[in-house]
Amino acid sequence: MRFSLVFFLAAVTLLSCSKFSKVQKSTDVDYKLRMAEQYYAKKKYHQAQVLFEEMFPIVKGTPRFEDLYYKYAYCAYYQRDYLNAENLFKGFAEVFPNSPRAEEMEYMRAFTFYKQSPKLELDQTNTQKSIGLMQTFINTHPGSAKNKEATDIIDKCRVKLEQKEFKSAELYYNLGQYKAAAIAFTSLMNNFPDSEKSDEYKLLVIKSYYQYALMSIEEKKSERFTQVITECNDFIDRFPESKLKGEAEKYQTQSQNNLKSLQNEQAKTST
């Protein structure tokens, strides 16, 4: 039974390949285009793509070319060949700038970069490109029905970039590179000023500078504990309602106590 099924599937595949080969060899342009349309409608995008590509030089400059180019671009997209699809969507918008489909192609070009956005640990160039192109789309098509989707994608991409930057700053902290961590968390706050986690990032700046002060040589401790106190005051001013305010005040008190101890030690030494 199993052998019969395998044999049947192999026969169907062979017959399908044989039929497609005959279509390819045909010199009847109308027939080939009709078959390409059928393959496309049946979601057999590879076969449709091959036939559309063969028809490019024949139908270029004719009324048929726009629809062929449109579907050819989507063949690449549906096969997850996003790099090629991006070039084709861009090319369509350039070749047919006045087409009713040009707006869709501009959106899809930006969307292919979103689809190519990699895992958090990897380079996020495509994520940044998606943000830029989606924002350009919104700016150039203010009334588009796609703008809500474009805005949602921008938000998702920014969350991803924020998470990546947070991981980098967190790594500095975990490795004990506290000054670098403080600078990185400060940069994270500046790059994402509207983040819901801004108070968390600010507290991590405080923690980083506090640990940095503790590890410093005696001559530098006063200066660095003073910096922690400055950061704590800034936290209290910026986030007066934060649930983390108490923790910031704790670091403020500890830093003030450390400063007093250092001043007492210096006073004893000088007498």
Secondary structure, DSSP 8 states (H G I E B T S, - for coil): -HHHHHHHHHHHHHHHHHHHHHHHH---HHHHHHHHHHHHHTT-HHHHHHHHHHHHHHHTTSTTHHHHHHHHHHHHHHTT-HHHHHHHHHHHHHH-TTSTTHHHHHHHHHHHHHHT---TTS--HHHHHHHHHHHHHHHH-TT-TTHHHHHHHHHHHHHHHHHHHHHHHHHHHHTT-HHHHHHHHHHHHHH-TT-TTHHHHHHHHHHHHHHHHHTS-HHHHHHHHHHHHHHHHHHHHH-TT-TTHHHHHHHHHHHHHHHHHHHHHHHHHH-
